[in-house]
Amino acid sequence: MSHVRFEIVGGGGDRRPIWSRKDEEYVADFCLVSKRYLDEFEYKLFRFHFLLGADWRLCCRHLKMDKGIFFHAVYRIQQKLGRAFRELKPYPLFPLDEYFGDVVRKELSLESRNVLRMPSSKKKRRGLRPPLRKVA
């Protein structure tokens, strides 16, 4: 769920308060920068694999491509977008503390540590599998 934030922007005598929804702004910037920096094929693959969560088998079947070509394209996309997010001006999307304007804290709170804990390997988890045909 989104949070509205109250911030003071500007410097010197030109400081003014604003309300913002930083999470939605970040998601919009992330998607728009991705669409701008990737060509049509790469964006289609990015959307299926990264945004919609399709595994490599589903992407290969849907885009009619080989496994090796798929993974090479994924690595190229990661490299392109990583550089774009880092070098974006005036506000890079990575690292997050620069985008959100927060102070970096070295020690995480207990709540944050619980959220960031990886799932145990005892349970075998399956990836997201969207339905391929309409169920009657």
C-alpha positions in Angstrom: 0.0 0.0 0.0 1.2 3.5 -0.8 2.2 6.2 1.6 1.9 9.9 1.0 5.0 11.7 2.2 5.4 15.3 3.2 8.8 16.7 2.1 10.5 20.1 2.1 12.2 20.7 -1.3 14.5 23.3 -2.6 17.4 25.1 -1.0 18.2 28.4 0.6 15.2 30.8 0.5 13.3 28.8 -2.0 12.2 26.0 0.3 8.6 24.8 0.0 6.6 21.8 1.3 5.1 19.2 -1.1 3.1 16.0 -0.8 4.3 13.1 -2.9 3.8 9.4 -3.5 7.4 8.3 -3.9 6.7 4.6 -4.4 4.4 5.2 -7.3 6.8 7.8 -8.8 9.6 5.2 -8.5 7.6 2.5 -10.3 6.6 4.9 -13.1 10.2 6.1 -13.5 11.4 2.5 -13.5 8.9 1.4 -16.2 9.4 4.5 -18.4 13.2 4.4 -18.3 13.1 0.7 -19.2 10.8 1.4 -22.1 13.0 4.3 -23.3 16.4 2.4 -23.1 15.3 -1.0 -24.5 14.4 -1.8 -28.1 11.1 -3.4 -28.9 12.2 -7.0 -28.6 14.1 -6.4 -25.4 11.2 -4.5 -23.8 8.8 -7.3 -24.7 11.2 -9.8 -23.0 11.7 -7.5 -20.0 7.9 -7.2 -19.6 7.3 -10.9 -19.7 10.2 -12.1 -17.6 10.8 -9.3 -15.1 7.4 -7.5 -14.7 5.0 -10.3 -15.3 7.2 -13.0 -13.7 7.2 -15.6 -16.5 10.0 -18.2 -16.3 12.4 -18.9 -19.1 10.4 -21.8 -20.6 7.3 -19.7 -21.0 9.2 -16.7 -22.4 11.0 -19.0 -24.9 7.8 -20.6 -26.0 5.9 -17.3 -26.3 8.7 -15.4 -28.0 9.7 -18.4 -30.1 13.4 -18.3 -29.1 16.1 -20.6 -27.9 17.2 -21.0 -24.2 20.7 -19.6 -24.9 19.4 -16.6 -26.8 16.9 -15.9 -24.0 19.6 -15.9 -21.3 22.0 -13.8 -23.3 19.2 -11.3 -24.0 18.4 -11.2 -20.2 22.0 -10.5 -19.3 22.1 -7.7 -22.0 18.9 -6.2 -20.5 20.3 -6.3 -17.0 23.5 -4.6 -18.1 21.7 -1.9 -20.1 19.2 -1.0 -17.5 21.7 -1.2 -14.6 23.8 1.4 -16.3 20.8 3.5 -17.2 19.4 3.4 -13.7 22.8 4.3 -12.2 23.7 7.2 -14.7 20.2 8.8 -15.0 20.3 12.5 -14.4 19.3 14.5 -12.3 18.1 11.7 -10.0 19.4 8.1 -10.6 17.1 5.2 -9.8 19.9 3.4 -8.2 21.1 3.5 -5.4 17.6 3.9 -3.8 18.7 6.2 -1.0 19.6 8.9 -3.6 16.3 8.5 -5.3 14.2 8.6 -2.2 16.5 11.2 -0.5 16.6 9.2 2.7 19.6 8.7 5.1 21.4 5.4 4.7 21.2 3.4 8.0 23.8 0.8 8.6 21.8 -1.0 11.2 18.4 -2.3 10.2 15.5 -2.5 12.5 14.1 -5.8 13.7 11.1 -5.4 11.4 13.3 -4.8 8.4 15.5 -7.9 9.1 12.4 -10.1 9.2 11.2 -8.8 5.9 14.5 -9.2 4.2 15.0 -12.8 5.4 15.2 -15.3 2.5 12.7 -18.2 2.5 14.1 -21.4 3.8 15.3 -24.0 1.3 13.2 -26.7 3.0 10.2 -25.8 1.0 10.4 -26.2 -2.8 8.9 -23.1 -4.3 7.6 -22.9 -7.8 7.7 -19.8 -10.0 4.6 -17.9 -11.0 2.7 -19.7 -13.7 0.0 -17.7 -15.4 -2.9 -19.6 -17.1 -2.2 -20.3 -20.7 -5.8 -20.8 -21.8 -9.2 -19.7 -20.6 -10.7 -22.1 -18.0 -14.4 -22.8 -18.6 
